[in-house]
Amino acid sequence: MVGFIEFKEKLLPEGCFSIHQARLYFPTFDRNNLTRWTKKGLLLRLRQEWYAFPELLQRPDFARYIAGRIYRPSYISLHTALSIYGMIPEAVSSITSVSTLKTARFENAFGQYTYQNVKPELFFGYKPVMLTVNTAIINAPKQAWMLAHPEKALLDLLYLYPFYNSEEEIEQLRLDDDYMTGELNLGRLSEYQQKIGNKALDARVKILRKIYDL
């Protein structure tokens, strides 16, 4: 029978884990242990079959790392990515991601997670961001979470939320003028826009360019 201390020593470096990962380390592992340990507060349930240790609540950026682990493939985009880049003024409470899986929503001790579906051919335009490791909490291998490039986050938003189809609606986003005119990569924006190849999106981007004189 696997004890909790032995179990934790093996699985803590994983960050978060599924029942399938637990059985890679302990082939005869009884999943009822997870329910029992969760009730005792020794584990946190993230979603069906996914768990983490409560110590990781103190780990910087771990909530973002979870987003790409509990629902794969996915990358952080939309309002959350725009907020991370400082493109919108509001702090975003829910972590918003894009996935080739169906639209979904989860809530756990680390936060709220929402996922918007896109076709596989539109699943591009993101980069790895290394997770900040606090070795006082955990000595773990380098891990990364996936973040949309700012241009793709913007295009994802205009593509997935069709009500952004007028100057008034796009202005409601309150996109940062300095970022839009100084930091946004217009070449990448055009490249990604062309790759998506959607006429409705093209019309919204045209409005966006007019507003910010891009």
Rosetta constraint file for C-alpha pairs under 8 A:
AtomPair CA 1 CA 29 HARMONIC 7.70 0.50
AtomPair CA 2 CA 6 HARMONIC 6.85 0.50
AtomPair CA 2 CA 7 HARMONIC 6.62 0.50
AtomPair CA 2 CA 26 HARMONIC 7.71 0.50
AtomPair CA 2 CA 29 HARMONIC 6.98 0.50
AtomPair CA 3 CA 7 HARMONIC 6.18 0.50
AtomPair CA 4 CA 8 HARMONIC 5.96 0.50
AtomPair CA 5 CA 9 HARMONIC 6.25 0.50
AtomPair CA 6 CA 10 HARMONIC 6.59 0.50
AtomPair CA 7 CA 11 HARMONIC 6.20 0.50
AtomPair CA 8 CA 12 HARMONIC 5.37 0.50
AtomPair CA 9 CA 13 HARMONIC 7.70 0.50
AtomPair CA 10 CA 25 HARMONIC 7.36 0.50
AtomPair CA 11 CA 15 HARMONIC 7.37 0.50
AtomPair CA 11 CA 16 HARMONIC 7.77 0.50
AtomPair CA 11 CA 17 HARMONIC 7.08 0.50
AtomPair CA 11 CA 22 HARMONIC 7.19 0.50
AtomPair CA 12 CA 16 HARMONIC 7.40 0.50
AtomPair CA 12 CA 52 HARMONIC 7.79 0.50
AtomPair CA 12 CA 53 HARMONIC 6.93 0.50
AtomPair CA 12 CA 138 HARMONIC 7.49 0.50
AtomPair CA 12 CA 140 HARMONIC 7.99 0.50
AtomPair CA 13 CA 138 HARMONIC 6.87 0.50
AtomPair CA 13 CA 139 HARMONIC 6.77 0.50
AtomPair CA 13 CA 140 HARMONIC 4.68 0.50
AtomPair CA 13 CA 141 HARMONIC 7.00 0.50
AtomPair CA 14 CA 140 HARMONIC 7.28 0.50
AtomPair CA 15 CA 52 HARMONIC 6.55 0.50
AtomPair CA 15 CA 53 HARMONIC 7.81 0.50
AtomPair CA 15 CA 56 HARMONIC 7.48 0.50
AtomPair CA 15 CA 140 HARMONIC 7.79 0.50
AtomPair CA 16 CA 50 HARMONIC 7.07 0.50
AtomPair CA 16 CA 51 HARMONIC 5.69 0.50
AtomPair CA 16 CA 52 HARMONIC 4.49 0.50
AtomPair CA 16 CA 53 HARMONIC 7.42 0.50
AtomPair CA 16 CA 66 HARMONIC 7.16 0.50
AtomPair CA 16 CA 69 HARMONIC 7.65 0.50
AtomPair CA 17 CA 21 HARMONIC 6.06 0.50
AtomPair CA 17 CA 22 HARMONIC 7.07 0.50
AtomPair CA 17 CA 50 HARMONIC 5.65 0.50
AtomPair CA 17 CA 51 HARMONIC 5.52 0.50
AtomPair CA 17 CA 52 HARMONIC 6.42 0.50
AtomPair CA 18 CA 22 HARMONIC 6.43 0.50
AtomPair CA 18 CA 49 HARMONIC 5.36 0.50
AtomPair CA 18 CA 50 HARMONIC 4.41 0.50
AtomPair CA 18 CA 51 HARMONIC 6.28 0.50
AtomPair CA 19 CA 23 HARMONIC 6.36 0.50
AtomPair CA 19 CA 31 HARMONIC 7.00 0.50
AtomPair CA 19 CA 49 HARMONIC 5.63 0.50
AtomPair CA 19 CA 50 HARMONIC 6.79 0.50
AtomPair CA 20 CA 24 HARMONIC 6.53 0.50
AtomPair CA 21 CA 25 HARMONIC 6.91 0.50
AtomPair CA 22 CA 26 HARMONIC 6.06 0.50
AtomPair CA 22 CA 27 HARMONIC 7.81 0.50
AtomPair CA 22 CA 29 HARMONIC 7.18 0.50
AtomPair CA 23 CA 27 HARMONIC 4.44 0.50
AtomPair CA 23 CA 28 HARMONIC 6.76 0.50
AtomPair CA 23 CA 29 HARMONIC 5.80 0.50
AtomPair CA 31 CA 35 HARMONIC 7.26 0.50
AtomPair CA 32 CA 36 HARMONIC 6.35 0.50
AtomPair CA 33 CA 37 HARMONIC 5.95 0.50
AtomPair CA 34 CA 38 HARMONIC 5.93 0.50
AtomPair CA 34 CA 43 HARMONIC 7.42 0.50
AtomPair CA 35 CA 39 HARMONIC 6.27 0.50
AtomPair CA 36 CA 40 HARMONIC 6.46 0.50
AtomPair CA 37 CA 41 HARMONIC 6.33 0.50
AtomPair CA 37 CA 42 HARMONIC 5.18 0.50
AtomPair CA 37 CA 43 HARMONIC 5.82 0.50
AtomPair CA 38 CA 42 HARMONIC 5.60 0.50
AtomPair CA 38 CA 43 HARMONIC 4.55 0.50
AtomPair CA 38 CA 44 HARMONIC 5.88 0.50
AtomPair CA 38 CA 45 HARMONIC 6.92 0.50
AtomPair CA 39 CA 43 HARMONIC 7.95 0.50
AtomPair CA 41 CA 54 HARMONIC 7.74 0.50
AtomPair CA 42 CA 53 HARMONIC 6.67 0.50
AtomPair CA 42 CA 54 HARMONIC 6.87 0.50
AtomPair CA 43 CA 51 HARMONIC 6.60 0.50
AtomPair CA 43 CA 52 HARMONIC 5.85 0.50
AtomPair CA 43 CA 53 HARMONIC 4.82 0.50
AtomPair CA 43 CA 54 HARMONIC 6.08 0.50
AtomPair CA 44 CA 51 HARMONIC 5.51 0.50
AtomPair CA 44 CA 52 HARMONIC 5.22 0.50
AtomPair CA 44 CA 53 HARMONIC 5.85 0.50
AtomPair CA 44 CA 54 HARMONIC 6.11 0.50
AtomPair CA 44 CA 108 HARMONIC 7.99 0.50
AtomPair CA 44 CA 109 HARMONIC 7.18 0.50
AtomPair CA 45 CA 49 HARMONIC 7.85 0.50
AtomPair CA 45 CA 50 HARMONIC 6.15 0.50
AtomPair CA 45 CA 51 HARMONIC 4.54 0.50
AtomPair CA 45 CA 52 HARMONIC 6.62 0.50
AtomPair CA 45 CA 108 HARMONIC 6.98 0.50
AtomPair CA 46 CA 50 HARMONIC 5.33 0.50
AtomPair CA 46 CA 51 HARMONIC 5.19 0.50
AtomPair CA 46 CA 52 HARMONIC 6.98 0.50
AtomPair CA 46 CA 70 HARMONIC 7.53 0.50
AtomPair CA 46 CA 106 HARMONIC 7.94 0.50
AtomPair CA 46 CA 107 HARMONIC 7.40 0.50
AtomPair CA 46 CA 108 HARMONIC 5.37 0.50
AtomPair CA 46 CA 109 HARMONIC 7.46 0.50
AtomPair CA 47 CA 51 HARMONIC 7.26 0.50
AtomPair CA 47 CA 70 HARMONIC 7.22 0.50
AtomPair CA 47 CA 106 HARMONIC 6.79 0.50
AtomPair CA 47 CA 107 HARMONIC 7.77 0.50
AtomPair CA 47 CA 108 HARMONIC 7.40 0.50
AtomPair CA 50 CA 70 HARMONIC 6.66 0.50
AtomPair CA 52 CA 56 HARMONIC 7.30 0.50
AtomPair CA 55 CA 59 HARMONIC 7.58 0.50
AtomPair CA 55 CA 137 HARMONIC 6.92 0.50
AtomPair CA 56 CA 62 HARMONIC 7.03 0.50
AtomPair CA 56 CA 137 HARMONIC 7.53 0.50
AtomPair CA 57 CA 62 HARMONIC 7.34 0.50
AtomPair CA 57 CA 63 HARMONIC 7.97 0.50
AtomPair CA 57 CA 109 HARMONIC 7.99 0.50
AtomPair CA 57 CA 110 HARMONIC 6.72 0.50
AtomPair CA 58 CA 137 HARMONIC 7.81 0.50
AtomPair CA 59 CA 132 HARMONIC 7.54 0.50
AtomPair CA 59 CA 133 HARMONIC 6.94 0.50
AtomPair CA 59 CA 134 HARMONIC 6.32 0.50
AtomPair CA 59 CA 137 HARMONIC 7.37 0.50
AtomPair CA 60 CA 131 HARMONIC 7.57 0.50
AtomPair CA 60 CA 132 HARMONIC 5.82 0.50
AtomPair CA 60 CA 133 HARMONIC 7.20 0.50
AtomPair CA 60 CA 134 HARMONIC 7.56 0.50
AtomPair CA 61 CA 65 HARMONIC 6.54 0.50
AtomPair CA 61 CA 131 HARMONIC 6.30 0.50
AtomPair CA 61 CA 132 HARMONIC 6.53 0.50
AtomPair CA 62 CA 66 HARMONIC 6.20 0.50
AtomPair CA 62 CA 131 HARMONIC 7.13 0.50
AtomPair CA 63 CA 67 HARMONIC 6.68 0.50
AtomPair CA 63 CA 110 HARMONIC 5.44 0.50
AtomPair CA 63 CA 111 HARMONIC 6.91 0.50
AtomPair CA 64 CA 68 HARMONIC 7.35 0.50
AtomPair CA 64 CA 76 HARMONIC 7.73 0.50
AtomPair CA 64 CA 95 HARMONIC 7.25 0.50
AtomPair CA 64 CA 145 HARMONIC 6.55 0.50
AtomPair CA 65 CA 69 HARMONIC 6.69 0.50
AtomPair CA 65 CA 131 HARMONIC 7.14 0.50
AtomPair CA 65 CA 144 HARMONIC 6.73 0.50
AtomPair CA 65 CA 145 HARMONIC 4.77 0.50
AtomPair CA 65 CA 146 HARMONIC 7.83 0.50
AtomPair CA 66 CA 70 HARMONIC 6.07 0.50
AtomPair CA 67 CA 71 HARMONIC 6.68 0.50
AtomPair CA 67 CA 74 HARMONIC 7.67 0.50
AtomPair CA 67 CA 75 HARMONIC 7.68 0.50
AtomPair CA 67 CA 76 HARMONIC 7.41 0.50
AtomPair CA 67 CA 95 HARMONIC 7.37 0.50
AtomPair CA 67 CA 97 HARMONIC 7.50 0.50
AtomPair CA 67 CA 113 HARMONIC 6.72 0.50
AtomPair CA 67 CA 145 HARMONIC 7.93 0.50
AtomPair CA 68 CA 72 HARMONIC 5.94 0.50
AtomPair CA 68 CA 73 HARMONIC 6.85 0.50
AtomPair CA 68 CA 74 HARMONIC 5.42 0.50
AtomPair CA 68 CA 75 HARMONIC 6.04 0.50
AtomPair CA 68 CA 76 HARMONIC 7.60 0.50
AtomPair CA 68 CA 145 HARMONIC 6.37 0.50
AtomPair CA 68 CA 146 HARMONIC 6.85 0.50
AtomPair CA 71 CA 99 HARMONIC 7.94 0.50
AtomPair CA 72 CA 99 HARMONIC 7.12 0.50
AtomPair CA 72 CA 101 HARMONIC 7.65 0.50
AtomPair CA 73 CA 99 HARMONIC 5.82 0.50
AtomPair CA 73 CA 100 HARMONIC 6.62 0.50
AtomPair CA 73 CA 101 HARMONIC 7.45 0.50
AtomPair CA 74 CA 97 HARMONIC 6.29 0.50
AtomPair CA 74 CA 98 HARMONIC 5.42 0.50
AtomPair CA 74 CA 99 HARMONIC 4.30 0.50
AtomPair CA 74 CA 100 HARMONIC 7.11 0.50
AtomPair CA 74 CA 115 HARMONIC 7.85 0.50
AtomPair CA 74 CA 146 HARMONIC 7.61 0.50
AtomPair CA 75 CA 97 HARMONIC 5.37 0.50
AtomPair CA 75 CA 98 HARMONIC 5.60 0.50
AtomPair CA 75 CA 99 HARMONIC 6.82 0.50
AtomPair CA 75 CA 126 HARMONIC 6.93 0.50
AtomPair CA 75 CA 145 HARMONIC 7.58 0.50
AtomPair CA 75 CA 146 HARMONIC 4.82 0.50
AtomPair CA 75 CA 147 HARMONIC 5.49 0.50
AtomPair CA 75 CA 148 HARMONIC 6.48 0.50
AtomPair CA 76 CA 80 HARMONIC 6.85 0.50
AtomPair CA 76 CA 81 HARMONIC 6.14 0.50
AtomPair CA 76 CA 95 HARMONIC 7.24 0.50
AtomPair CA 76 CA 96 HARMONIC 5.90 0.50
AtomPair CA 76 CA 97 HARMONIC 4.11 0.50
AtomPair CA 76 CA 98 HARMONIC 6.38 0.50
AtomPair CA 76 CA 146 HARMONIC 6.10 0.50
AtomPair CA 76 CA 147 HARMONIC 4.79 0.50
AtomPair CA 76 CA 148 HARMONIC 6.00 0.50
AtomPair CA 77 CA 81 HARMONIC 4.62 0.50
AtomPair CA 77 CA 82 HARMONIC 7.30 0.50
AtomPair CA 77 CA 96 HARMONIC 6.01 0.50
AtomPair CA 77 CA 97 HARMONIC 4.98 0.50
AtomPair CA 77 CA 98 HARMONIC 6.20 0.50
AtomPair CA 77 CA 147 HARMONIC 6.33 0.50
AtomPair CA 77 CA 148 HARMONIC 5.17 0.50
AtomPair CA 77 CA 152 HARMONIC 7.75 0.50
AtomPair CA 77 CA 153 HARMONIC 4.89 0.50
AtomPair CA 77 CA 156 HARMONIC 7.28 0.50
AtomPair CA 78 CA 82 HARMONIC 6.30 0.50
AtomPair CA 78 CA 96 HARMONIC 6.13 0.50
AtomPair CA 78 CA 97 HARMONIC 6.76 0.50
AtomPair CA 78 CA 98 HARMONIC 7.82 0.50
AtomPair CA 78 CA 153 HARMONIC 4.94 0.50
AtomPair CA 78 CA 154 HARMONIC 6.58 0.50
AtomPair CA 78 CA 156 HARMONIC 6.16 0.50
AtomPair CA 78 CA 157 HARMONIC 5.16 0.50
AtomPair CA 79 CA 83 HARMONIC 6.06 0.50
AtomPair CA 79 CA 88 HARMONIC 7.94 0.50
AtomPair CA 79 CA 92 HARMONIC 6.81 0.50
AtomPair CA 79 CA 96 HARMONIC 6.51 0.50
AtomPair CA 79 CA 153 HARMONIC 7.73 0.50
AtomPair CA 79 CA 157 HARMONIC 7.51 0.50
AtomPair CA 80 CA 84 HARMONIC 6.20 0.50
AtomPair CA 80 CA 92 HARMONIC 5.84 0.50
AtomPair CA 80 CA 94 HARMONIC 7.44 0.50
AtomPair CA 80 CA 95 HARMONIC 5.70 0.50
AtomPair CA 80 CA 96 HARMONIC 5.52 0.50
AtomPair CA 80 CA 97 HARMONIC 7.86 0.50
AtomPair CA 81 CA 85 HARMONIC 6.29 0.50
AtomPair CA 81 CA 96 HARMONIC 7.83 0.50
AtomPair CA 81 CA 147 HARMONIC 6.80 0.50
AtomPair CA 81 CA 148 HARMONIC 6.61 0.50
AtomPair CA 81 CA 150 HARMONIC 7.01 0.50
AtomPair CA 81 CA 153 HARMONIC 6.24 0.50
AtomPair CA 82 CA 86 HARMONIC 6.21 0.50
AtomPair CA 82 CA 87 HARMONIC 5.06 0.50
AtomPair CA 82 CA 88 HARMONIC 5.92 0.50
AtomPair CA 82 CA 150 HARMONIC 6.62 0.50
AtomPair CA 82 CA 153 HARMONIC 6.59 0.50
AtomPair CA 82 CA 154 HARMONIC 7.27 0.50
AtomPair CA 83 CA 87 HARMONIC 5.83 0.50
AtomPair CA 83 CA 88 HARMONIC 5.34 0.50
AtomPair CA 83 CA 89 HARMONIC 6.88 0.50
AtomPair CA 83 CA 90 HARMONIC 6.71 0.50
AtomPair CA 83 CA 91 HARMONIC 6.27 0.50
AtomPair CA 83 CA 92 HARMONIC 6.74 0.50
AtomPair CA 85 CA 150 HARMONIC 7.00 0.50
AtomPair CA 86 CA 176 HARMONIC 7.38 0.50
AtomPair CA 86 CA 179 HARMONIC 7.92 0.50
AtomPair CA 87 CA 175 HARMONIC 5.32 0.50
AtomPair CA 87 CA 176 HARMONIC 5.03 0.50
AtomPair CA 87 CA 179 HARMONIC 6.39 0.50
AtomPair CA 87 CA 180 HARMONIC 7.74 0.50
AtomPair CA 88 CA 173 HARMONIC 6.76 0.50
AtomPair CA 88 CA 174 HARMONIC 6.03 0.50
AtomPair CA 88 CA 175 HARMONIC 4.99 0.50
AtomPair CA 88 CA 176 HARMONIC 6.03 0.50
AtomPair CA 89 CA 174 HARMONIC 7.15 0.50
AtomPair CA 89 CA 175 HARMONIC 7.60 0.50
AtomPair CA 89 CA 176 HARMONIC 7.57 0.50
AtomPair CA 93 CA 111 HARMONIC 7.71 0.50
AtomPair CA 93 CA 112 HARMONIC 7.26 0.50
AtomPair CA 94 CA 111 HARMONIC 6.73 0.50
AtomPair CA 94 CA 112 HARMONIC 4.77 0.50
AtomPair CA 94 CA 113 HARMONIC 5.66 0.50
AtomPair CA 94 CA 114 HARMONIC 6.92 0.50
AtomPair CA 95 CA 111 HARMONIC 7.51 0.50
AtomPair CA 95 CA 112 HARMONIC 6.12 0.50
AtomPair CA 95 CA 113 HARMONIC 4.88 0.50
AtomPair CA 95 CA 114 HARMONIC 6.27 0.50
AtomPair CA 96 CA 113 HARMONIC 6.10 0.50
AtomPair CA 96 CA 114 HARMONIC 4.99 0.50
AtomPair CA 96 CA 115 HARMONIC 5.97 0.50
AtomPair CA 96 CA 116 HARMONIC 7.79 0.50
AtomPair CA 97 CA 113 HARMONIC 7.67 0.50
AtomPair CA 97 CA 114 HARMONIC 6.20 0.50
AtomPair CA 97 CA 115 HARMONIC 4.75 0.50
AtomPair CA 97 CA 116 HARMONIC 6.33 0.50
AtomPair CA 98 CA 115 HARMONIC 5.34 0.50
AtomPair CA 98 CA 116 HARMONIC 4.87 0.50
AtomPair CA 98 CA 117 HARMONIC 5.98 0.50
AtomPair CA 98 CA 118 HARMONIC 6.78 0.50
AtomPair CA 98 CA 123 HARMONIC 7.81 0.50
AtomPair CA 99 CA 103 HARMONIC 7.77 0.50
AtomPair CA 99 CA 115 HARMONIC 6.18 0.50
AtomPair CA 99 CA 116 HARMONIC 6.02 0.50
AtomPair CA 99 CA 117 HARMONIC 5.09 0.50
AtomPair CA 99 CA 118 HARMONIC 6.10 0.50
AtomPair CA 99 CA 123 HARMONIC 7.24 0.50
AtomPair CA 100 CA 117 HARMONIC 5.36 0.50
AtomPair CA 100 CA 118 HARMONIC 5.27 0.50
AtomPair CA 100 CA 119 HARMONIC 5.86 0.50
AtomPair CA 100 CA 120 HARMONIC 5.63 0.50
AtomPair CA 100 CA 123 HARMONIC 6.97 0.50
AtomPair CA 101 CA 117 HARMONIC 5.88 0.50
AtomPair CA 101 CA 118 HARMONIC 7.78 0.50
AtomPair CA 102 CA 115 HARMONIC 7.81 0.50
AtomPair CA 102 CA 116 HARMONIC 7.19 0.50
AtomPair CA 102 CA 117 HARMONIC 5.33 0.50
AtomPair CA 103 CA 114 HARMONIC 7.62 0.50
AtomPair CA 103 CA 115 HARMONIC 5.29 0.50
AtomPair CA 103 CA 116 HARMONIC 4.78 0.50
AtomPair CA 103 CA 117 HARMONIC 5.13 0.50
AtomPair CA 104 CA 114 HARMONIC 5.84 0.50
AtomPair CA 104 CA 115 HARMONIC 5.17 0.50
AtomPair CA 104 CA 116 HARMONIC 7.02 0.50
AtomPair CA 105 CA 112 HARMONIC 7.45 0.50
AtomPair CA 105 CA 113 HARMONIC 5.52 0.50
AtomPair CA 105 CA 114 HARMONIC 4.40 0.50
AtomPair CA 105 CA 115 HARMONIC 6.28 0.50
AtomPair CA 106 CA 112 HARMONIC 5.91 0.50
AtomPair CA 106 CA 113 HARMONIC 5.08 0.50
AtomPair CA 106 CA 114 HARMONIC 6.56 0.50
AtomPair CA 107 CA 111 HARMONIC 5.80 0.50
AtomPair CA 107 CA 112 HARMONIC 4.40 0.50
AtomPair CA 107 CA 113 HARMONIC 6.11 0.50
AtomPair CA 108 CA 112 HARMONIC 6.57 0.50
AtomPair CA 116 CA 160 HARMONIC 7.80 0.50
AtomPair CA 118 CA 122 HARMONIC 6.17 0.50
AtomPair CA 118 CA 123 HARMONIC 6.76 0.50
AtomPair CA 119 CA 123 HARMONIC 6.81 0.50
AtomPair CA 122 CA 196 HARMONIC 6.27 0.50
AtomPair CA 125 CA 148 HARMONIC 5.77 0.50
AtomPair CA 125 CA 149 HARMONIC 5.83 0.50
AtomPair CA 125 CA 152 HARMONIC 5.68 0.50
AtomPair CA 125 CA 192 HARMONIC 7.53 0.50
AtomPair CA 126 CA 146 HARMONIC 6.32 0.50
AtomPair CA 126 CA 147 HARMONIC 5.24 0.50
AtomPair CA 126 CA 148 HARMONIC 3.87 0.50
AtomPair CA 126 CA 149 HARMONIC 5.20 0.50
AtomPair CA 126 CA 152 HARMONIC 7.51 0.50
AtomPair CA 127 CA 146 HARMONIC 5.52 0.50
AtomPair CA 127 CA 147 HARMONIC 5.41 0.50
AtomPair CA 127 CA 148 HARMONIC 6.24 0.50
AtomPair CA 127 CA 149 HARMONIC 6.75 0.50
AtomPair CA 128 CA 144 HARMONIC 5.65 0.50
AtomPair CA 128 CA 145 HARMONIC 5.58 0.50
AtomPair CA 128 CA 146 HARMONIC 4.60 0.50
AtomPair CA 128 CA 147 HARMONIC 6.30 0.50
AtomPair CA 129 CA 144 HARMONIC 5.15 0.50
AtomPair CA 129 CA 145 HARMONIC 5.32 0.50
AtomPair CA 129 CA 146 HARMONIC 6.07 0.50
AtomPair CA 129 CA 147 HARMONIC 6.80 0.50
AtomPair CA 130 CA 142 HARMONIC 7.00 0.50
AtomPair CA 130 CA 143 HARMONIC 5.85 0.50
AtomPair CA 130 CA 144 HARMONIC 4.22 0.50
AtomPair CA 130 CA 145 HARMONIC 6.53 0.50
AtomPair CA 131 CA 142 HARMONIC 7.03 0.50
AtomPair CA 131 CA 143 HARMONIC 5.50 0.50
AtomPair CA 131 CA 144 HARMONIC 5.09 0.50
AtomPair CA 131 CA 145 HARMONIC 6.72 0.50
AtomPair CA 133 CA 138 HARMONIC 7.48 0.50
AtomPair CA 133 CA 139 HARMONIC 7.67 0.50
AtomPair CA 133 CA 140 HARMONIC 7.38 0.50
AtomPair CA 133 CA 142 HARMONIC 7.78 0.50
AtomPair CA 134 CA 138 HARMONIC 6.33 0.50
AtomPair CA 134 CA 139 HARMONIC 7.56 0.50
AtomPair CA 135 CA 139 HARMONIC 4.89 0.50
AtomPair CA 135 CA 140 HARMONIC 7.58 0.50
AtomPair CA 148 CA 152 HARMONIC 5.86 0.50
AtomPair CA 148 CA 153 HARMONIC 5.48 0.50
AtomPair CA 149 CA 153 HARMONIC 6.18 0.50
AtomPair CA 150 CA 154 HARMONIC 6.24 0.50
AtomPair CA 150 CA 184 HARMONIC 7.27 0.50
AtomPair CA 151 CA 155 HARMONIC 6.27 0.50
AtomPair CA 151 CA 184 HARMONIC 6.82 0.50
AtomPair CA 151 CA 185 HARMONIC 6.90 0.50
AtomPair CA 151 CA 186 HARMONIC 7.97 0.50
AtomPair CA 151 CA 188 HARMONIC 6.77 0.50
AtomPair CA 151 CA 189 HARMONIC 5.21 0.50
AtomPair CA 151 CA 192 HARMONIC 7.80 0.50
AtomPair CA 152 CA 156 HARMONIC 5.84 0.50
AtomPair CA 152 CA 189 HARMONIC 7.13 0.50
AtomPair CA 152 CA 192 HARMONIC 6.86 0.50
AtomPair CA 153 CA 157 HARMONIC 6.21 0.50
AtomPair CA 154 CA 158 HARMONIC 6.36 0.50
AtomPair CA 155 CA 159 HARMONIC 5.89 0.50
AtomPair CA 155 CA 189 HARMONIC 7.85 0.50
AtomPair CA 155 CA 192 HARMONIC 7.98 0.50
AtomPair CA 155 CA 193 HARMONIC 7.17 0.50
AtomPair CA 155 CA 201 HARMONIC 7.71 0.50
AtomPair CA 155 CA 205 HARMONIC 7.93 0.50
AtomPair CA 156 CA 160 HARMONIC 5.89 0.50
AtomPair CA 157 CA 161 HARMONIC 5.79 0.50
AtomPair CA 158 CA 162 HARMONIC 6.33 0.50
AtomPair CA 158 CA 164 HARMONIC 6.14 0.50
AtomPair CA 158 CA 201 HARMONIC 6.43 0.50
AtomPair CA 158 CA 204 HARMONIC 6.76 0.50
AtomPair CA 158 CA 205 HARMONIC 7.69 0.50
AtomPair CA 159 CA 200 HARMONIC 7.86 0.50
AtomPair CA 159 CA 201 HARMONIC 5.53 0.50
AtomPair CA 163 CA 169 HARMONIC 7.19 0.50
AtomPair CA 164 CA 169 HARMONIC 5.21 0.50
AtomPair CA 164 CA 170 HARMONIC 5.43 0.50
AtomPair CA 164 CA 204 HARMONIC 6.98 0.50
AtomPair CA 165 CA 169 HARMONIC 6.65 0.50
AtomPair CA 165 CA 170 HARMONIC 7.15 0.50
AtomPair CA 165 CA 203 HARMONIC 7.68 0.50
AtomPair CA 165 CA 204 HARMONIC 5.43 0.50
AtomPair CA 165 CA 207 HARMONIC 7.77 0.50
AtomPair CA 166 CA 170 HARMONIC 6.25 0.50
AtomPair CA 166 CA 204 HARMONIC 7.34 0.50
AtomPair CA 166 CA 207 HARMONIC 6.89 0.50
AtomPair CA 167 CA 171 HARMONIC 5.93 0.50
AtomPair CA 167 CA 207 HARMONIC 6.26 0.50
AtomPair CA 167 CA 208 HARMONIC 7.42 0.50
AtomPair CA 167 CA 211 HARMONIC 7.02 0.50
AtomPair CA 168 CA 172 HARMONIC 6.41 0.50
AtomPair CA 169 CA 173 HARMONIC 7.29 0.50
AtomPair CA 170 CA 174 HARMONIC 7.69 0.50
AtomPair CA 170 CA 208 HARMONIC 7.00 0.50
AtomPair CA 171 CA 175 HARMONIC 7.30 0.50
AtomPair CA 171 CA 211 HARMONIC 7.89 0.50
AtomPair CA 175 CA 179 HARMONIC 7.94 0.50
AtomPair CA 175 CA 180 HARMONIC 7.21 0.50
AtomPair CA 176 CA 180 HARMONIC 6.15 0.50
AtomPair CA 177 CA 181 HARMONIC 6.06 0.50
AtomPair CA 177 CA 212 HARMONIC 7.22 0.50
AtomPair CA 178 CA 182 HARMONIC 5.55 0.50
AtomPair CA 178 CA 183 HARMONIC 7.34 0.50
AtomPair CA 179 CA 183 HARMONIC 4.83 0.50
AtomPair CA 179 CA 184 HARMONIC 6.06 0.50
AtomPair CA 180 CA 184 HARMONIC 5.22 0.50
AtomPair CA 180 CA 212 HARMONIC 6.97 0.50
AtomPair CA 181 CA 212 HARMONIC 6.94 0.50
AtomPair CA 181 CA 213 HARMONIC 7.94 0.50
AtomPair CA 181 CA 214 HARMONIC 6.82 0.50
AtomPair CA 184 CA 189 HARMONIC 7.98 0.50
AtomPair CA 185 CA 189 HARMONIC 6.19 0.50
AtomPair CA 186 CA 190 HARMONIC 6.13 0.50
AtomPair CA 186 CA 214 HARMONIC 7.85 0.50
AtomPair CA 187 CA 191 HARMONIC 6.15 0.50
AtomPair CA 188 CA 192 HARMONIC 6.02 0.50
AtomPair CA 189 CA 193 HARMONIC 5.98 0.50
AtomPair CA 190 CA 194 HARMONIC 6.05 0.50
AtomPair CA 191 CA 195 HARMONIC 6.24 0.50
AtomPair CA 192 CA 196 HARMONIC 6.21 0.50
AtomPair CA 193 CA 197 HARMONIC 6.30 0.50
AtomPair CA 193 CA 198 HARMONIC 7.85 0.50
AtomPair CA 193 CA 201 HARMONIC 7.87 0.50
AtomPair CA 193 CA 202 HARMONIC 7.20 0.50
AtomPair CA 197 CA 202 HARMONIC 7.84 0.50
AtomPair CA 198 CA 202 HARMONIC 6.20 0.50
AtomPair CA 199 CA 203 HARMONIC 6.33 0.50
AtomPair CA 200 CA 204 HARMONIC 6.54 0.50
AtomPair CA 201 CA 205 HARMONIC 6.16 0.50
AtomPair CA 202 CA 206 HARMONIC 6.15 0.50
AtomPair CA 203 CA 207 HARMONIC 6.54 0.50
AtomPair CA 204 CA 208 HARMONIC 6.28 0.50
AtomPair CA 205 CA 209 HARMONIC 6.09 0.50
AtomPair CA 206 CA 210 HARMONIC 6.25 0.50
AtomPair CA 207 CA 211 HARMONIC 6.29 0.50
AtomPair CA 208 CA 212 HARMONIC 6.44 0.50
AtomPair CA 209 CA 213 HARMONIC 5.44 0.50
AtomPair CA 209 CA 214 HARMONIC 4.71 0.50
AtomPair CA 210 CA 214 HARMONIC 6.69 0.50
